[in-house]
Amino acid sequence: MSAIAIRAGDIEAKALRLQRATDVIFELLGALDHEAGGEVSHRLAALYTYMITRLGEASRTLDVAIL
């Protein structure tokens, strides 16, 4: 949906959708239990951090290929 908003030039919708996606990923990141999850939780944390970074890049550059 963010890509559609970017292509349509709807910056407000783009911002709302990317923020919603980022919020969801932050919730997932915060729910990780590194003690119980061990290496899997650490790998998921790295993945979630990467995804948040890429969403930020997509927001700044309006590059739909990132999405």
N, CA, C and O of each residue as an XYZ file, in Angstrom:
268
protein
N       0.803     -1.186      0.000
C       0.000      0.000      0.000
C       0.853      1.260      0.000
O       0.467      2.269     -0.591
N       2.013      1.214      0.658
C       2.888      2.380      0.670
C       3.385      2.696     -0.727
O       3.482      3.860     -1.115
N       3.698      1.649     -1.482
C       4.180      1.851     -2.849
C       3.113      2.529     -3.700
O       3.424      3.399     -4.513
N       1.871      2.139     -3.517
C       0.772      2.758     -4.269
C       0.685      4.241     -3.916
O       0.516      5.085     -4.796
N       0.800      4.550     -2.635
C       0.736      5.949     -2.196
C       1.900      6.749     -2.766
O       1.719      7.890     -3.190
N       3.087      6.162     -2.779
C       4.253      6.858     -3.342
C       4.040      7.125     -4.823
O       4.261      8.239     -5.297
N       3.612      6.104     -5.553
C       3.382      6.277     -6.995
C       2.312      7.331     -7.282
O       2.386      8.039     -8.286
N       1.322      7.431     -6.403
C       0.243      8.401     -6.583
C       0.641      9.797     -6.096
O      -0.100     10.762     -6.286
N       1.808      9.897     -5.470
C       2.246     11.174     -4.941
C       1.541     11.577     -3.655
O       1.570     12.743     -3.261
N       0.913     10.615     -3.009
C       0.181     10.875     -1.763
C       1.143     10.687     -0.582
O       1.210      9.614      0.020
N       1.868     11.734     -0.273
C       2.911     11.656      0.747
C       2.320     11.402      2.139
O       2.921     10.691      2.945
N       1.168     11.969      2.418
C       0.540     11.749      3.723
C       0.172     10.282      3.912
O       0.440      9.712      4.970
N      -0.436      9.664      2.904
C      -0.799      8.241      2.993
C       0.449      7.384      3.092
O       0.477      6.400      3.830
N       1.484      7.759      2.344
C       2.760      7.031      2.411
C       3.294      7.050      3.819
O       3.697      6.017      4.354
N       3.299      8.233      4.429
C       3.833      8.367      5.778
C       3.029      7.544      6.782
O       3.604      6.878      7.643
N       1.719      7.589      6.674
C       0.875      6.832      7.599
C       1.089      5.330      7.462
O       1.184      4.617      8.460
N       1.163      4.858      6.237
C       1.325      3.410      6.014
C       2.706      2.916      6.442
O       2.826      1.857      7.057
N       3.740      3.680      6.118
C       5.073      3.268      6.534
C       5.215      3.341      8.049
O       5.894      2.504      8.645
N       4.590      4.323      8.678
C       4.641      4.411     10.135
C       3.918      3.230     10.769
O       4.379      2.688     11.774
N       2.802      2.830     10.196
C       2.068      1.673     10.720
C       2.930      0.412     10.632
O       2.995     -0.373     11.579
N       3.586      0.228      9.494
C       4.468     -0.938      9.321
C       5.618     -0.890     10.322
O       5.963     -1.905     10.928
N       6.202      0.277     10.492
C       7.300      0.437     11.439
C       6.834      0.160     12.865
O       7.541     -0.491     13.634
N       5.664      0.644     13.215
C       5.118      0.393     14.558
C       4.944     -1.102     14.817
O       5.263     -1.593     15.900
N       4.439     -1.815     13.820
C       4.253     -3.263     13.969
C       5.597     -3.956     14.194
O       5.720     -4.824     15.058
N       6.590     -3.569     13.417
C       7.907     -4.202     13.555
C       8.528     -3.862     14.905
O       9.162     -4.719     15.521
N       8.358     -2.617     15.379
C       8.854     -2.270     16.714
C       8.172     -3.116     17.790
O       8.816     -3.511     18.762
N       6.892     -3.394     17.628
C       6.189     -4.262     18.590
C       6.782     -5.667     18.573
O       7.006     -6.265     19.626
N       7.035     -6.188     17.384
C       7.655     -7.510     17.280
C       9.032     -7.512     17.939
O       9.389     -8.445     18.657
N       9.795     -6.458     17.684
C      11.132     -6.342     18.258
C      11.057     -6.300     19.784
O      11.848     -6.947     20.470
N      10.121     -5.550     20.296
C       9.981     -5.441     21.741
C       9.467     -6.702     22.412
O       9.660     -6.892     23.613
N       8.813     -7.566     21.644
C       8.250     -8.792     22.209
C       9.260     -9.929     22.276
O       8.976    -10.972     22.863
N      10.426     -9.743     21.689
C      11.424    -10.810     21.698
C      11.951    -11.042     23.106
O      12.212    -10.102     23.857
N      12.099    -12.318     23.441
C      12.679    -12.716     24.722
C      14.030    -13.338     24.423
O      14.119    -14.510     24.057
N      15.082    -12.544     24.582
C      16.420    -13.017     24.203
C      16.924    -14.139     25.110
O      17.734    -14.960     24.681
N      16.465    -14.181     26.332
C      16.886    -15.264     27.223
C      16.277    -16.594     26.791
O      16.973    -17.607     26.711
N      14.985    -16.584     26.515
C      14.306    -17.819     26.131
C      14.541    -18.157     24.658
O      14.591    -19.328     24.282
N      14.682    -17.126     23.835
C      14.774    -17.339     22.391
C      16.167    -17.623     21.868
O      16.325    -18.132     20.759
N      17.169    -17.298     22.652
C      18.537    -17.574     22.255
C      18.903    -16.924     20.928
O      18.539    -15.780     20.655
N      19.625    -17.673     20.115
C      20.126    -17.150     18.851
C      19.005    -16.764     17.896
O      19.137    -15.796     17.147
N      17.914    -17.502     17.914
C      16.793    -17.180     17.024
C      16.281    -15.772     17.305
O      16.026    -15.004     16.377
N      16.132    -15.434     18.574
C      15.628    -14.094     18.900
C      16.631    -13.015     18.505
O      16.232    -11.922     18.105
N      17.913    -13.304     18.609
C      18.931    -12.336     18.194
C      18.915    -12.142     16.677
O      19.084    -11.027     16.183
N      18.713    -13.218     15.958
C      18.623    -13.112     14.491
C      17.358    -12.356     14.078
O      17.387    -11.549     13.149
N      16.259    -12.618     14.766
C      15.026    -11.877     14.479
C      15.196    -10.393     14.796
O      14.699     -9.541     14.059
N      15.885    -10.084     15.874
C      16.130     -8.682     16.227
C      16.923     -7.990     15.122
O      16.636     -6.848     14.764
N      17.912     -8.681     14.592
C      18.702     -8.114     13.497
C      17.838     -7.909     12.258
O      17.944     -6.883     11.586
N      16.995     -8.872     11.960
C      16.092     -8.757     10.807
C      15.123     -7.599     10.995
O      14.932     -6.799     10.080
N      14.515     -7.502     12.155
C      13.561     -6.423     12.421
C      14.241     -5.059     12.333
O      13.667     -4.111     11.798
N      15.455     -4.958     12.855
C      16.205     -3.703     12.785
C      16.497     -3.337     11.339
O      16.371     -2.175     10.951
N      16.881     -4.314     10.551
C      17.130     -4.083      9.125
C      15.850     -3.600      8.435
O      15.885     -2.658      7.644
N      14.743     -4.238      8.731
C      13.475     -3.855      8.110
C      13.089     -2.421      8.471
O      12.619     -1.675      7.613
N      13.279     -2.037      9.711
C      12.979     -0.673     10.143
C      13.867      0.323      9.403
O      13.408      1.379      8.968
N      15.135     -0.026      9.268
C      16.070      0.839      8.541
C      15.639      1.010      7.096
O      15.643      2.122      6.568
N      15.271     -0.083      6.461
C      14.871     -0.024      5.045
C      13.565      0.751      4.867
O      13.415      1.487      3.891
N      12.632      0.598      5.784
C      11.396      1.382      5.699
C      11.694      2.870      5.815
O      11.079      3.686      5.128
N      12.631      3.223      6.678
C      13.040      4.615      6.804
C      13.669      5.127      5.511
O      13.409      6.254      5.092
N      14.492      4.299      4.888
C      15.105      4.683      3.618
C      14.041      4.869      2.540
O      14.098      5.821      1.762
N      13.084      3.970      2.498
C      12.003      4.081      1.514
C      11.210      5.357      1.733
O      10.791      6.006      0.774
N      11.004      5.712      2.977
C      10.260      6.924      3.297
C      11.018      8.173      2.853
O      10.431      9.105      2.302
N      12.316      8.181      3.097
C      13.123      9.351      2.751
C      13.351      9.497      1.251
O      13.320     10.607      0.719
N      13.581      8.373      0.568
C      13.972      8.426     -0.842
C      12.796      8.235     -1.797
O      12.912      8.513     -2.990
N      11.666      7.762     -1.274
C      10.481      7.439     -2.092
C      10.800      6.355     -3.134
O      10.235      6.345     -4.228
N      11.699      5.461     -2.780
C      12.114      4.359     -3.664
C      11.220      3.155     -3.396
O      11.369      2.473     -2.383
N      10.280      2.900     -4.322
C       9.342      1.791     -4.132
C      10.019      0.435     -4.267
O       9.482     -0.574     -3.808
N      11.191      0.400     -4.894
C      11.904     -0.869     -5.031
C      12.307     -1.427     -3.671
O      12.428     -2.642     -3.513
N      12.511     -0.566     -2.703
C      12.876     -1.008     -1.351
C      11.720     -1.777     -0.719
O      11.928     -2.714      0.052
N      10.524     -1.375     -1.053
C       9.352     -1.991     -0.439
C       9.085     -3.352     -1.016
O       8.131     -4.017     -0.613
